[in-house]
Amino acid sequence: MAVTAAAAAWAVTAMSLAASPAAAAPTGTTASRLGDACTAADLGTRHPYIKTTEVSPTITHFKGWFVTEGTTGNQTVTTSTQTTISVSVGLNNNIEGSFAPETLGKAGTSVGLNVKVEYASTSTESNSVTWHFGQPGYYGVYKGTKKVTGTYGSLNCNRVQQGDGSWALKWIEGPDGGNFTTYTTLEEGAVRCQDKVPPDSIMAKAQTLLDCGSAAAKAEHPAGAVAPTAKQKRDRLEQHPAPPSGPSAEQPRATGRSARAALDCQAEIYKIAVPGKPLSWGAPILAADGVRLRPSSIFSAHLDNWRLCNVTERNGVIEASLWNWGIGGCATISGQNPAAERAALTTVNCTEDDLQRFYIYRDVPGSSKIGVQNKYTGYMTGYDRYADGEFIRQYSSGRQDGTGTYTLIRV
């Protein structure tokens, strides 16, 4: 998906360059590595790649338990919550669409573990552990898991100029990314101070919580919960961050940019159209409505005319606000939860909120095909079906059938 020949950063070189080989039927190419070839059908898609990972044995429930002579055998011990782990990718812990599960799956593969790839959370309630205690002694009764955290980036299709001056479409590192958290299957057990356990294991982590000091110290809390360490307290804070307060369609939340009285818009006016077909993005007339596919006509009242404003470019990727001529508002993601899969685009007063900023991925010069990605959510735009009145929506991985590819047609 690319920007048409226009001015400055949009200019096409004088040499005649063919459009990318993606002009053919959409293929839904799956991203593999940075620098691999992609097609114009991939301009509206994204795929995750794992940048960093960390595996931390973590105790979720624990209790110090003293077993005396005559009390060995099966016992049920009620443990107390130490740490709560919630699966999350990016903005929140709503694992929707395909991008988040793909991210978690790749994270698990990279560390060689089977991890949760859907939303899950360890229990915040006290948990019982039934265990056979064969010998008297002081035990740490626990439930735990391996917590896997890290950072991810996205692979996006965009034009890249090669060493000989020609252009090609390749998978590049997109401007967006974030953090993820997941964990492995829970394990439960009991461990004593004198037990030899594998280092960096869940059992070893439980042993560090066990008071292995003097008998007098143990007598002070023979069956009490061991207090969490300072690190566990920090982990708890990390696991319970303040939830993102999604902006409403009427008043988007500022995300790092202050409101501006006026936008610096380019003079060119565009239609954002479906390649080779008559429908294009049309702004809503009613405030509660969304951006829809519409046919252009003399009655369109410029609702299908868009300007690119406050344009910047980094590593060949355009960032811009999309200002509609017909209503004088900017495109944004609607709804109280902006990270929702299939949330519709709408228009609001321009405030330079990151929800109103979009990345534009371009086909090779000579082609007007583009892909559009929201800066705040990282989701790609597309539509469920080609029809008059169909909403333009966001999809975490884009539309793999090529319906996230548009043409930017200068009016």
C-alpha positions as CSV (number, residue, x, y, z in Angstrom):
1,M,0.0,0.0,0.0
2,A,1.7,3.2,-1.1
3,V,1.3,6.9,-1.3
4,T,0.8,8.4,-4.8
5,A,3.2,10.7,-6.4
6,A,2.7,14.1,-4.8
7,A,5.1,16.5,-3.3
8,A,8.3,16.4,-1.2
9,A,8.4,13.0,0.6
10,W,5.7,11.7,-1.7
11,A,7.6,12.4,-4.9
12,V,8.3,9.5,-7.3
13,T,11.7,9.3,-8.9
14,A,11.9,10.1,-12.5
15,M,12.9,6.6,-13.5
16,S,10.0,4.4,-14.4
17,L,9.6,1.8,-11.7
18,A,7.2,-1.1,-11.8
19,A,4.7,-1.6,-9.1
20,S,5.4,-4.3,-6.6
21,P,4.7,-7.9,-7.6
22,A,1.8,-7.8,-5.1
23,A,-0.6,-6.3,-7.6
24,A,-1.7,-9.8,-8.1
25,A,-4.3,-11.6,-6.0
26,P,-3.8,-11.2,-2.2
27,T,-1.8,-14.0,-0.8
28,G,-1.8,-13.3,2.9
29,T,1.9,-13.9,3.2
30,T,3.1,-14.8,6.6
31,A,6.0,-12.8,7.9
32,S,9.1,-14.7,8.7
33,R,12.2,-12.5,9.1
34,L,13.2,-8.9,8.8
35,G,14.2,-8.2,5.3
36,D,12.2,-10.9,3.6
37,A,10.1,-10.0,0.6
38,C,6.4,-9.2,1.0
39,T,3.7,-8.2,-1.4
40,A,1.2,-5.3,-1.7
41,A,-1.4,-7.6,-0.1
42,D,0.7,-7.6,3.0
43,L,0.8,-3.8,3.3
44,G,-2.2,-3.9,5.7
45,T,-0.9,-6.7,7.9
46,R,1.5,-7.1,10.7
47,H,3.2,-9.9,12.6
48,P,5.0,-10.0,15.9
49,Y,8.6,-10.9,16.6
50,I,10.2,-11.4,20.0
51,K,12.9,-8.9,20.9
52,T,13.7,-9.9,24.5
53,T,12.6,-12.6,27.0
54,E,13.1,-13.4,30.7
55,V,12.0,-16.5,32.5
56,S,11.4,-16.1,36.3
57,P,10.4,-19.0,38.6
58,T,7.6,-17.4,40.6
59,I,5.7,-18.5,43.6
60,T,2.0,-17.6,43.4
61,H,0.9,-19.3,46.7
62,F,2.9,-20.2,49.8
63,K,2.7,-21.2,53.4
64,G,5.3,-22.3,55.9
65,W,4.1,-25.6,57.5
66,F,5.6,-27.4,60.5
67,V,5.1,-31.2,60.6
68,T,5.7,-32.9,63.9
69,E,6.1,-36.5,64.9
70,G,2.8,-38.3,64.6
71,T,1.3,-35.8,62.1
72,T,3.0,-37.1,59.0
73,G,0.9,-38.4,56.1
74,N,-1.6,-36.6,53.9
75,Q,-2.4,-33.1,55.0
76,T,-4.3,-30.3,53.3
77,V,-2.6,-26.9,53.7
78,T,-4.3,-23.6,52.8
79,T,-1.7,-21.3,51.2
80,S,-1.8,-17.6,50.9
81,T,-1.4,-15.6,47.7
82,Q,2.1,-14.3,47.1
83,T,1.9,-13.0,43.5
84,T,-0.8,-12.8,40.8
85,I,0.2,-13.2,37.2
86,S,-2.0,-12.1,34.4
87,V,-1.4,-12.8,30.7
88,S,-1.1,-9.6,28.8
89,V,0.2,-8.3,25.5
90,G,0.6,-4.6,24.8
91,L,-2.1,-2.3,26.0
92,N,-4.1,-4.6,28.2
93,N,-4.9,-8.2,29.1
94,N,-7.7,-8.6,26.7
95,I,-6.1,-11.2,24.4
96,E,-8.2,-10.5,21.2
97,G,-7.7,-11.2,17.6
98,S,-4.6,-13.1,16.3
99,F,-1.7,-10.8,17.0
100,A,-1.5,-11.4,20.8
101,P,-1.8,-15.2,20.7
102,E,0.8,-15.2,17.9
103,T,3.1,-13.1,20.1
104,L,2.7,-15.4,23.1
105,G,3.2,-18.5,21.0
106,K,6.5,-17.1,19.6
107,A,7.6,-16.1,23.1
108,G,7.0,-19.6,24.3
109,T,8.9,-21.1,21.4
110,S,11.8,-18.8,21.9
111,V,12.4,-20.0,25.5
112,G,11.3,-23.6,24.8
113,L,8.3,-23.6,27.1
114,N,4.6,-24.3,26.8
115,V,3.0,-21.0,27.9
116,K,-0.5,-19.6,28.1
117,V,-1.5,-18.1,24.7
118,E,-5.0,-16.9,25.8
119,Y,-6.0,-14.7,28.6
120,A,-5.6,-16.3,32.0
121,S,-4.7,-15.3,35.5
122,T,-3.3,-17.1,38.5
123,S,-5.7,-17.1,41.5
124,T,-5.9,-14.2,43.9
125,E,-7.6,-16.4,46.5
126,S,-6.1,-18.7,49.1
127,N,-5.4,-22.1,47.5
128,S,-5.3,-25.5,49.2
129,V,-2.5,-28.0,48.5
130,T,-2.9,-31.6,49.6
131,W,0.5,-33.2,50.1
132,H,1.9,-36.4,51.6
133,F,4.4,-35.5,54.3
134,G,6.6,-38.6,54.9
135,Q,8.9,-37.1,57.5
136,P,8.5,-34.5,60.3
137,G,10.1,-31.1,59.5
138,Y,9.5,-27.6,58.5
139,Y,8.1,-27.3,54.9
140,G,7.3,-24.7,52.4
141,V,4.1,-25.6,50.8
142,Y,3.7,-23.8,47.5
143,K,2.1,-23.3,44.1
144,G,4.2,-21.7,41.4
145,T,5.0,-21.3,37.8
146,K,7.6,-19.9,35.4
147,K,6.7,-16.4,34.5
148,V,7.7,-15.4,31.0
149,T,8.1,-11.7,30.2
150,G,9.7,-9.6,27.5
151,T,9.3,-7.2,24.7
152,Y,8.0,-7.6,21.2
153,G,8.1,-5.6,17.9
154,S,6.1,-5.9,14.8
155,L,7.0,-6.8,11.2
156,N,5.3,-4.6,8.7
157,C,5.5,-4.5,4.9
158,N,6.9,-1.3,3.4
159,R,8.9,-0.2,0.4
160,V,12.7,-0.2,0.8
161,Q,15.2,1.3,-1.5
162,Q,17.9,-1.1,-2.5
163,G,21.6,-0.5,-3.1
164,D,21.2,-0.2,-6.9
165,G,18.5,2.5,-6.4
166,S,15.6,0.2,-7.2
167,W,12.7,-0.3,-4.8
168,A,11.2,-3.5,-3.3
169,L,8.6,-4.4,-0.7
170,K,10.1,-6.0,2.4
171,W,9.2,-6.8,6.0
172,I,10.6,-4.1,8.1
173,E,10.6,-3.4,11.9
174,G,7.4,-1.3,12.5
175,P,7.4,1.7,14.8
176,D,5.1,-0.1,17.3
177,G,5.9,-2.7,19.9
178,G,5.3,-3.4,23.6
179,N,5.6,-5.8,26.5
180,F,4.1,-9.2,27.2
181,T,3.6,-11.4,30.2
182,T,2.6,-15.1,30.3
183,Y,3.3,-18.2,32.3
184,T,3.6,-22.0,32.3
185,T,1.4,-24.6,33.9
186,L,1.1,-24.3,37.6
187,E,3.1,-26.7,39.8
188,E,2.5,-27.4,43.4
189,G,4.6,-29.2,46.1
190,A,6.4,-29.0,49.4
191,V,10.1,-28.4,50.1
192,R,12.3,-28.5,53.2
193,C,15.4,-26.5,54.1
194,Q,17.7,-29.6,53.8
195,D,16.3,-30.7,50.4
196,K,18.7,-30.4,47.5
197,V,16.8,-28.8,44.6
198,P,17.7,-27.7,41.1
199,P,18.9,-24.1,41.0
200,D,16.5,-21.6,39.2
201,S,13.6,-24.0,39.7
202,I,10.2,-23.2,41.1
203,M,11.0,-25.5,44.1
204,A,14.2,-23.5,44.7
205,K,12.2,-20.3,44.6
206,A,9.9,-21.7,47.3
207,Q,12.9,-22.7,49.4
208,T,14.1,-19.2,49.4
209,L,10.8,-18.1,51.0
210,L,11.1,-20.8,53.7
211,D,12.5,-19.6,57.0
212,C,15.5,-21.9,57.3
213,G,16.9,-20.2,60.4
214,S,17.0,-21.3,64.0
215,A,14.4,-23.6,65.7
216,A,13.4,-20.6,67.8
217,A,12.6,-18.6,64.7
218,K,10.6,-21.5,63.2
219,A,8.7,-21.8,66.5
220,E,7.5,-18.3,66.1
221,H,5.4,-19.1,63.1
222,P,5.2,-22.9,62.8
223,A,2.2,-22.8,60.4
224,G,2.1,-19.2,59.3
225,A,2.6,-17.6,55.9
226,V,6.1,-16.4,55.2
227,A,6.1,-12.6,54.5
228,P,6.7,-11.7,50.9
229,T,10.1,-10.3,50.0
230,A,10.7,-6.8,48.7
231,K,11.1,-8.2,45.2
232,Q,7.7,-9.9,45.5
233,K,6.1,-6.7,46.5
234,R,7.6,-5.0,43.5
235,D,6.3,-7.9,41.3
236,R,2.8,-7.4,42.8
237,L,2.8,-3.8,41.7
238,E,4.0,-4.8,38.2
239,Q,1.1,-7.3,38.0
240,H,-1.5,-4.7,39.0
241,P,-0.8,-1.6,37.0
242,A,-3.4,1.1,36.6
243,P,-5.7,0.0,33.7
244,P,-5.6,2.1,30.6
245,S,-8.6,4.4,30.5
246,G,-9.7,4.3,26.9
247,P,-10.9,7.4,25.3
248,S,-14.5,7.8,24.2
249,A,-15.4,8.7,20.6
250,E,-16.3,12.2,21.7
251,Q,-13.2,13.0,23.7
252,P,-10.0,11.0,23.0
253,R,-7.4,10.8,25.7
254,A,-4.1,12.6,25.0
255,T,-1.3,10.1,24.7
256,G,1.9,12.2,24.7
257,R,0.9,15.0,22.4
258,S,-0.7,18.3,23.4
259,A,-3.7,19.7,21.6
260,R,-3.0,22.1,18.8
261,A,-5.1,25.0,17.6
262,A,-4.5,24.0,13.9
263,L,-3.0,21.2,11.9
264,D,-0.2,21.7,9.4
265,C,-1.9,19.9,6.5
266,Q,-0.5,19.2,3.1
267,A,-2.3,20.8,0.2
268,E,-3.0,17.6,-1.6
269,I,-6.4,16.0,-1.2
270,Y,-6.9,12.2,-1.4
271,K,-9.4,9.5,-1.5
272,I,-8.6,6.3,0.4
273,A,-10.1,3.8,-1.9
274,V,-10.3,0.0,-2.4
275,P,-8.0,-0.9,-5.2
276,G,-9.8,-1.1,-8.6
277,K,-13.2,-0.6,-7.0
278,P,-15.5,2.4,-6.6
279,L,-15.8,2.5,-2.8
280,S,-13.6,4.6,-0.6
281,W,-13.4,5.9,3.0
282,G,-16.3,8.3,3.8
283,A,-16.5,10.2,7.0
284,P,-19.6,9.9,9.2
285,I,-22.3,12.6,9.1
286,L,-23.6,11.7,12.5
287,A,-21.3,12.0,15.5
288,A,-22.1,8.5,16.8
289,D,-21.4,6.9,13.4
290,G,-18.2,5.6,11.9
291,V,-16.0,5.9,8.8
292,R,-17.6,3.7,6.1
293,L,-16.9,2.5,2.6
294,R,-18.9,4.8,0.3
295,P,-19.3,5.5,-3.4
296,S,-18.0,8.9,-4.6
297,S,-20.5,11.2,-6.3
298,I,-21.3,14.9,-6.6
299,F,-23.4,14.4,-3.4
300,S,-20.4,13.2,-1.4
301,A,-19.9,16.8,0.0
302,H,-16.2,16.1,0.4
303,L,-16.9,13.4,3.0
304,D,-14.6,11.1,1.0
305,N,-11.8,13.7,0.8
306,W,-8.8,13.5,3.2
307,R,-5.7,15.5,3.8
308,L,-2.5,14.3,5.5
309,C,-1.5,16.6,8.4
310,N,1.5,17.1,10.6
311,V,3.3,14.6,8.4
312,T,6.6,13.0,9.6
313,E,8.6,10.2,8.2
314,R,10.9,7.7,9.9
315,N,12.7,4.8,8.3
316,G,10.5,5.2,5.2
317,V,7.2,5.0,7.2
318,I,4.9,8.0,7.1
319,E,3.1,9.2,10.2
320,A,0.2,11.6,9.8
321,S,-3.2,12.7,11.0
322,L,-6.1,12.0,8.6
323,W,-8.2,15.2,8.3
324,N,-11.5,15.0,6.6
325,W,-12.5,18.0,4.4
326,G,-16.3,17.4,4.6
327,I,-16.6,17.7,8.4
328,G,-13.3,19.2,9.4
329,G,-12.5,16.4,11.9
330,C,-9.7,13.8,12.3
331,A,-10.0,10.0,12.0
332,T,-9.6,8.1,15.3
333,I,-10.5,4.8,16.9
334,S,-13.9,4.9,18.6
335,G,-15.2,3.3,21.8
336,Q,-14.3,3.1,25.5
337,N,-11.8,0.4,24.8
338,P,-9.6,1.5,21.9
339,A,-7.7,-1.7,21.8
340,A,-10.8,-3.8,21.0
341,E,-10.6,-6.0,18.0
342,R,-12.8,-4.7,15.2
343,A,-13.3,-1.3,16.8
344,A,-14.6,1.1,14.2
345,L,-12.9,4.3,12.9
346,T,-14.8,7.5,13.4
347,T,-14.0,11.2,13.3
348,V,-13.6,13.7,16.2
349,N,-12.2,17.2,16.7
350,C,-8.5,17.2,16.0
351,T,-6.4,17.2,19.1
352,E,-3.2,15.3,18.0
353,D,-4.0,12.4,20.3
354,D,-2.0,9.3,19.3
355,L,-5.4,7.6,18.6
356,Q,-5.6,10.2,15.8
357,R,-2.2,9.4,14.4
358,F,-1.7,6.7,11.7
359,Y,1.3,5.0,10.1
360,I,1.1,4.7,6.4
361,Y,3.0,1.9,4.7
362,R,3.7,2.4,1.0
363,D,4.1,0.3,-2.1
364,V,7.1,0.9,-4.4
365,P,7.1,4.2,-6.3
366,G,4.7,4.1,-9.3
367,S,2.0,2.4,-7.2
368,S,-0.5,4.1,-5.0
369,K,-1.2,1.2,-2.7
370,I,-0.9,1.8,1.0
371,G,-1.6,0.1,4.4
372,V,-2.8,2.1,7.4
373,Q,-2.0,1.4,11.0
374,N,-3.2,3.2,14.2
375,K,-0.2,4.6,16.2
376,Y,-1.8,4.1,19.7
377,T,-3.1,0.5,19.3
378,G,-0.8,-0.8,16.6
379,Y,-3.7,-2.4,14.8
380,M,-4.1,-2.3,11.1
381,T,-7.3,-0.9,9.3
382,G,-9.5,-3.0,7.1
383,Y,-13.1,-4.1,6.6
384,D,-15.1,-7.3,7.0
385,R,-16.6,-7.3,3.5
386,Y,-16.7,-5.1,0.4
387,A,-20.1,-3.3,0.5
388,D,-21.5,0.1,0.5
389,G,-21.8,1.3,4.1
390,E,-19.3,-1.2,5.6
391,F,-17.4,0.1,8.6
392,I,-13.6,0.7,8.4
393,R,-12.3,-1.3,11.4
394,Q,-9.1,-2.1,13.1
395,Y,-7.6,-5.7,13.3
396,S,-4.7,-6.6,15.5
397,S,-2.9,-8.5,12.7
398,G,-4.6,-6.8,9.8
399,R,-6.7,-8.6,7.2
400,Q,-4.7,-11.5,5.8
401,D,-6.9,-11.6,2.6
402,G,-5.6,-8.3,1.4
403,T,-8.6,-6.2,2.4
404,G,-6.4,-3.9,4.4
405,T,-4.7,-2.6,1.3
406,Y,-6.0,0.7,-0.1
407,T,-5.0,3.1,-2.8
408,L,-4.3,6.8,-2.0
409,I,-5.8,8.6,-5.0
410,R,-5.0,12.3,-5.4
411,V,-8.2,14.2,-6.2
